[in-house]
Amino acid sequence: MAEVEVGFIGSGDAFGSGGRFQTCIAIRTSHDFFLVDCGASSLIAMRKQQIEPREVSKILITHLHGDHFGGLPFLLLDAQLVSKRAAPLTLVGPPGLEERLKAAMEILFAGSSKVEPNFELRFVELKARTPTRVDGIQVTAFPAAHFSGAPSYSLRVEVEQKVFVYSGDTQWTDTLIEASADADLFVCESYVFEGNVPLHNSYRTIMENRPRLSCKKIILTHMSDDVLSRAREIELPMAEDGLWLRLS
């Protein structure tokens, strides 16, 4: 069985709490390397961790907020002008991804969305609860409780007989139980320590529902200063920038 590694290029929230980069998770196998989300600071984080952007075969996007997809205009410009990318790149995400990306590119770098890249750029649109094959992996999107002007998803990724699940940004919903069923790794956002915050999850809520989850391992991410300041009280592993895990 091939090895599957998961790396946190960025594990932070939108505001850089704790000096962390915005969400960007890497998945590496013996013959593939791809990302789940690409926040605005992701290209900087990749350079800092000596990760070559040209190696990325595809990028899966959970939802259309800047700290989760805002790095794409920078990565595409880098691919064209700096990395000199030649291999195809596949962008996978919710309905509206292509339109919002082009709009973001025009706001950040006027005219950039109209330049024909030197590599093939493909878009794959995910529909809720519909398993989708993308370049040798299977991706299933589950509805998340998070407004972003387009459908927001939790993503279940099946690769090399391993299952990786990322909650994306979401308030607690029992859909997370369904999405993470029997997963090898469930990466779950924990923006606050306790209490109800619109659109986001809390550590207390995750722990209250932990007995209902059948995943093998949970690791927390997207943590605010509220959570980071109480790290000693937290019983679950916490992601950090540069952390790599092997799925077993």
SELOTI-406539 format. One record per residue (C-alpha): residue number from 0; residue in one letter; x, y, z. Coordinates in steps of 0.05 Angstrom, whole numbers. Example, Ala and Ser with C-alpha at 12.3 -4.5 7.8 and 13.67 -1.06 7.14 Angstrom:
<recs>
resi,resn,c1,c2,c3
0,a,246,-90,156 .
1,s,273,-21,143 .
</recs>
This chain:
<recs>
resi,resn,c1,c2,c3
0,m,0,0,0 .
1,a,27,68,-20 .
2,e,45,119,34 .
3,v,1,180,42 .
4,e,27,241,79 .
5,v,-12,303,101 .
6,g,24,368,113 .
7,f,0,435,141 .
8,i,30,490,98 .
9,g,-17,537,134 .
10,s,-59,522,196 .
11,g,-83,591,215 .
12,d,-147,631,213 .
13,a,-162,691,169 .
14,f,-125,738,216 .
15,g,-58,703,224 .
16,s,-71,686,297 .
17,g,-8,659,330 .
18,g,33,682,269 .
19,r,6,624,228 .
20,f,-5,624,153 .
21,q,-76,617,126 .
22,t,-106,550,109 .
23,c,-67,506,61 .
24,i,-61,431,70 .
25,a,-17,387,27 .
26,i,-27,314,10 .
27,r,32,274,-18 .
28,t,34,204,-45 .
29,s,89,166,-81 .
30,h,66,196,-148 .
31,d,22,256,-132 .
32,f,23,322,-93 .
33,f,-38,366,-85 .
34,l,-68,418,-40 .
35,v,-133,426,-1 .
36,d,-148,501,2 .
37,c,-100,557,-15 .
38,g,-107,618,30 .
39,a,-80,685,10 .
40,s,-13,674,45 .
41,s,-2,604,17 .
42,l,51,620,-35 .
43,i,93,654,18 .
44,a,85,594,64 .
45,m,105,546,8 .
46,r,168,586,-6 .
47,k,185,588,68 .
48,q,177,512,73 .
49,q,216,501,8 .
50,i,156,471,-28 .
51,e,159,479,-103 .
52,p,92,504,-130 .
53,r,104,469,-197 .
54,e,97,402,-161 .
55,v,23,415,-144 .
56,s,-21,375,-191 .
57,k,-89,400,-166 .
58,i,-120,444,-113 .
59,l,-185,426,-77 .
60,i,-223,486,-50 .
61,t,-274,481,6 .
62,h,-305,550,-1 .
63,l,-296,619,-31 .
64,h,-268,661,26 .
65,g,-200,695,17 .
66,d,-165,655,72 .
67,h,-183,591,35 .
68,f,-179,607,-39 .
69,g,-147,677,-41 .
70,g,-78,648,-56 .
71,l,-99,623,-124 .
72,p,-87,689,-162 .
73,f,-16,693,-134 .
74,l,-2,620,-148 .
75,l,-28,625,-220 .
76,l,14,688,-232 .
77,d,75,653,-203 .
78,a,61,593,-248 .
79,q,61,638,-309 .
80,l,118,685,-293 .
81,v,165,654,-241 .
82,s,156,578,-236 .
83,k,146,572,-312 .
84,r,95,517,-303 .
85,a,84,470,-362 .
86,a,42,414,-331 .
87,p,-34,419,-327 .
88,l,-65,445,-262 .
89,t,-134,425,-239 .
90,l,-176,469,-194 .
91,v,-232,433,-158 .
92,g,-286,467,-117 .
93,p,-357,492,-108 .
94,p,-401,523,-162 .
95,g,-377,593,-176 .
96,l,-303,580,-166 .
97,e,-281,598,-236 .
98,e,-321,663,-237 .
99,r,-298,685,-168 .
100,l,-226,669,-184 .
101,k,-227,710,-248 .
102,a,-259,768,-210 .
103,a,-206,763,-156 .
104,m,-150,762,-208 .
105,e,-177,825,-240 .
106,i,-182,861,-174 .
107,l,-112,841,-152 .
108,f,-76,842,-219 .
109,a,-117,877,-273 .
110,g,-115,840,-339 .
111,s,-86,776,-310 .
112,s,-149,735,-319 .
113,k,-148,748,-394 .
114,v,-77,723,-404 .
115,e,-75,653,-435 .
116,p,-30,611,-390 .
117,n,26,569,-418 .
118,f,-4,508,-384 .
119,e,-72,476,-385 .
120,l,-118,501,-330 .
121,r,-177,456,-315 .
122,f,-237,469,-270 .
123,v,-279,414,-237 .
124,e,-344,433,-202 .
125,l,-365,393,-141 .
126,k,-437,377,-125 .
127,a,-458,359,-55 .
128,r,-455,285,-37 .
129,t,-433,266,-107 .
130,p,-367,227,-108 .
131,t,-323,257,-162 .
132,r,-261,226,-193 .
133,v,-205,275,-204 .
134,d,-138,251,-231 .
135,g,-136,186,-191 .
136,i,-169,210,-127 .
137,q,-242,212,-106 .
138,v,-271,275,-75 .
139,t,-339,279,-41 .
140,a,-366,347,-19 .
141,f,-413,353,41 .
142,p,-453,417,56 .
143,a,-421,461,109 .
144,a,-456,512,153 .
145,h,-416,572,130 .
146,f,-437,630,86 .
147,s,-388,648,30 .
148,g,-433,672,-26 .
149,a,-429,603,-58 .
150,p,-437,532,-31 .
151,s,-388,517,25 .
152,y,-364,446,34 .
153,s,-330,396,79 .
154,l,-287,351,35 .
155,r,-276,276,39 .
156,v,-216,255,-2 .
157,e,-201,182,-18 .
158,v,-130,171,-41 .
159,e,-88,107,-43 .
160,q,-139,70,0 .
161,k,-135,124,54 .
162,v,-189,173,73 .
163,f,-174,246,91 .
164,v,-230,293,112 .
165,y,-227,368,123 .
166,s,-286,403,154 .
167,g,-272,469,120 .
168,d,-303,527,158 .
169,t,-369,508,190 .
170,q,-411,511,251 .
171,w,-423,443,281 .
172,t,-471,402,239 .
173,d,-483,327,242 .
174,t,-462,325,170 .
175,l,-391,325,198 .
176,i,-405,256,228 .
177,e,-426,231,159 .
178,a,-368,263,123 .
179,s,-315,237,170 .
180,a,-342,167,179 .
181,d,-284,118,188 .
182,a,-234,168,161 .
183,d,-160,158,174 .
184,l,-153,232,190 .
185,f,-206,285,204 .
186,v,-179,356,204 .
187,c,-231,398,239 .
188,e,-234,473,247 .
189,s,-237,497,319 .
190,y,-241,572,314 .
191,v,-262,585,387 .
192,f,-253,547,451 .
193,e,-326,547,473 .
194,g,-392,581,460 .
195,n,-430,593,396 .
196,v,-398,634,341 .
197,p,-437,641,276 .
198,l,-407,602,218 .
199,h,-352,569,260 .
200,n,-339,509,306 .
201,s,-315,507,378 .
202,y,-270,459,414 .
203,r,-323,445,467 .
204,t,-373,425,414 .
205,i,-324,379,380 .
206,m,-309,344,446 .
207,e,-383,338,463 .
208,n,-393,302,396 .
209,r,-327,263,397 .
210,p,-362,197,419 .
211,r,-406,202,356 .
212,l,-346,206,309 .
213,s,-318,142,280 .
214,c,-255,173,249 .
215,k,-188,144,271 .
216,k,-156,210,287 .
217,i,-176,284,295 .
218,i,-130,343,290 .
219,l,-153,415,302 .
220,t,-138,473,256 .
221,h,-161,545,240 .
222,m,-153,565,312 .
223,s,-160,637,338 .
224,d,-120,667,395 .
225,d,-177,645,440 .
226,v,-160,572,427 .
227,l,-84,580,421 .
228,s,-81,614,489 .
229,r,-115,555,522 .
230,a,-74,500,488 .
231,r,-58,466,554 .
232,e,-132,452,565 .
233,i,-140,418,497 .
234,e,-139,342,494 .
235,l,-137,335,418 .
236,p,-76,345,374 .
237,m,-69,415,345 .
238,a,-41,429,275 .
239,e,16,477,265 .
240,d,51,505,204 .
241,g,102,455,177 .
242,l,73,394,212 .
243,w,71,330,170 .
244,l,33,267,187 .
245,r,33,198,156 .
246,l,-34,165,148 .
247,s,-33,94,175 .
</recs>
